[in-house]
Amino acid sequence: PVSDMGRALEFYVGKLGFAKSFENGDPVCFVILKRDAAEIHLSLRQGHTASSDNLLHLMVDDAAAFYAHLPEASIVKGIRDADYGVRDFVFADPDGNRIDVAQKL
């Protein structure tokens, strides 16, 4: 969930390169975004507050390239090579939703 759909779209489309493939409502309260094989569904929820749990997990081909694309202030956990065979990091969107990104090593 997001509390401001316009701000969320600026981040996911403008900064992360997702494309809007579907929207519903007037004003828009539901959006589907796609990038490569990934699909994210955003729902508008006024007063939404983020959890400390990761809300979304993305598997990517190049975690370092994705990491380099993010604003520094959004990084929650820096990039690392984990002992379980992935390079991963965690970032937060403008609503504080935590997103885990990983690449198989």
PyMOL commands that set and color helices and strands:
alter all, ss='L'
color gray80, all
select helices_A, chain A and resi 5-15+63-68+72-74
alter helices_A, ss='H'
color red, helices_A
select strands_A, chain A and resi 19-24+30-35+38-43+54-59+75-81+86-92+98-104
alter strands_A, ss='S'
color yellow, strands_A
deselect
rebuild
show_as cartoon
